Structure formats: structure tokens, C-alpha cells
Amino acid sequence: MKGVMRFGKKGKFSPRYIGPYYILKRIGKVAYELELPADLAAMHPVFHISLLKKCVGDPVSVVPLESMAIKDSLSYEDVPVEILDSQVKRLRNKEVASVKVW
């Protein structure tokens, strides 16, 4: 979509919510101005109430975005530890081997 700012990654791995951020002031009946960090300075700090989510929790347990290490390719390497079971299923024209690993 044109004009939509995504936070970090695009697609299904993009974070649905970012924050929590403090509310600086209420603007009108349904808009709030938030205190955003410097890396989100390009974003307008006023949001409609429907875009905000109530945060009830301990601020010590919040995981910062910088500590999440996600590769740009969004891939990982599977390393099997042990083969638990293997079997071969016979179809009409071919055989399909399946292996359970842990």
C-alpha cells in the first residue's frame, strides 16, 4: 500500500503493535499525541484512539525493539538432533519418504 509506514519488516512478520509509548496530551475527543522515540521521528505523533491499545503491565518486562535480531532474509537453518522415525509411503507411481527428527 502506498503511504503506509511499516515498522521494520513487511509482510506477515511485521510487528502488529509497537510501543508502549507515553501519551503527552489529548487533542480533541478522539486523538492523542504520543511521545515517540527518535527513530520514529518521521511519523506524525498524533493518533486516533482506535489505533491505540491499552497497555497494562510492568514497564520492566517490556522487550525493546533493538534486542530482537531478525535476519533480512527472514530465514533460519534447521539443525536435526536425532532421527526419531522414518517411513516410506507408496503411492500409485512413486514412493515418498518421510523422516521425523527432533
C-alpha positions as CSV (number, residue, x, y, z in Angstrom):
1,M,0.0,0.0,0.0
2,K,1.3,3.4,-0.9
3,G,1.9,5.8,2.0
4,V,1.8,3.2,4.8
5,M,4.8,3.1,7.2
6,R,5.8,-0.3,8.2
7,F,7.8,-0.9,11.3
8,G,10.9,-3.0,10.5
9,K,9.7,-5.8,8.3
10,K,7.0,-6.0,5.7
11,G,4.6,-8.9,5.3
12,K,3.4,-11.3,7.9
13,F,6.4,-11.0,10.2
14,S,6.0,-7.2,10.7
15,P,5.0,-6.3,14.3
16,R,1.4,-5.6,14.8
17,Y,2.0,-3.2,17.7
18,I,5.0,-1.2,18.7
19,G,5.5,0.5,22.0
20,P,4.4,1.2,24.7
21,Y,4.7,5.0,24.4
22,Y,3.6,7.7,26.8
23,I,0.6,9.9,26.0
24,L,1.7,13.6,26.1
25,K,-1.7,15.2,25.7
26,R,-5.2,14.7,24.4
27,I,-6.2,16.5,21.3
28,G,-9.9,16.8,20.8
29,K,-12.2,13.9,21.9
30,V,-10.6,11.1,19.9
31,A,-7.0,11.9,19.2
32,Y,-3.9,11.6,21.4
33,E,-0.3,12.9,20.9
34,L,2.3,10.3,21.8
35,E,5.9,10.6,22.9
36,L,7.8,8.7,20.1
37,P,11.5,7.9,20.0
38,A,14.0,9.5,17.7
39,D,13.9,6.6,15.2
40,L,10.2,7.2,14.5
41,A,10.7,11.0,14.1
42,A,9.4,10.8,10.5
43,M,6.0,9.7,11.8
44,H,3.3,12.1,12.8
45,P,2.8,11.8,16.6
46,V,-1.0,12.2,16.8
47,F,-3.1,9.1,16.6
48,H,-6.8,8.3,16.7
49,I,-8.0,6.4,19.7
50,S,-8.9,3.4,17.6
51,L,-5.3,2.9,16.7
52,L,-4.1,2.7,20.3
53,K,-4.1,-0.3,22.5
54,K,-4.2,-0.1,26.3
55,C,-1.0,-1.3,27.9
56,V,-1.4,-2.7,31.4
57,G,1.8,-4.3,32.5
58,D,5.2,-3.9,34.2
59,P,7.4,-1.5,32.3
60,V,10.5,-3.5,33.3
61,S,9.3,-6.6,31.3
62,V,9.0,-4.7,28.0
63,V,11.3,-6.0,25.3
64,P,13.0,-3.2,23.3
65,L,12.9,-3.5,19.5
66,E,16.7,-3.2,19.3
67,S,17.2,-6.5,21.1
68,M,15.2,-8.5,18.5
69,A,17.6,-9.9,16.0
70,I,15.8,-10.9,12.8
71,K,17.7,-11.5,9.6
72,D,16.8,-9.6,6.5
73,S,16.1,-12.8,4.5
74,L,13.7,-13.9,7.3
75,S,15.2,-17.4,7.2
76,Y,16.8,-19.8,9.6
77,E,18.7,-23.1,9.4
78,D,17.2,-26.3,10.8
79,V,19.7,-28.5,12.5
80,P,18.3,-32.0,13.2
81,V,19.4,-33.5,16.5
82,E,18.1,-37.0,16.3
83,I,16.1,-39.2,13.8
84,L,13.1,-40.5,15.6
85,D,11.2,-42.3,12.9
86,S,11.3,-42.9,9.2
87,Q,8.9,-44.5,6.8
88,V,8.2,-44.8,3.1
89,K,4.7,-44.4,1.7
90,R,3.9,-45.9,-1.6
91,L,1.6,-44.0,-3.9
92,R,0.5,-45.1,-7.4
93,N,3.5,-44.1,-9.3
94,K,6.1,-43.1,-6.7
95,E,7.4,-43.6,-3.2
96,V,7.6,-40.8,-0.7
97,A,10.0,-41.0,2.2
98,S,9.2,-39.1,5.4
99,V,11.5,-38.6,8.4
100,K,10.7,-37.4,11.9
101,V,13.6,-35.5,13.5
102,W,14.0,-33.8,16.8
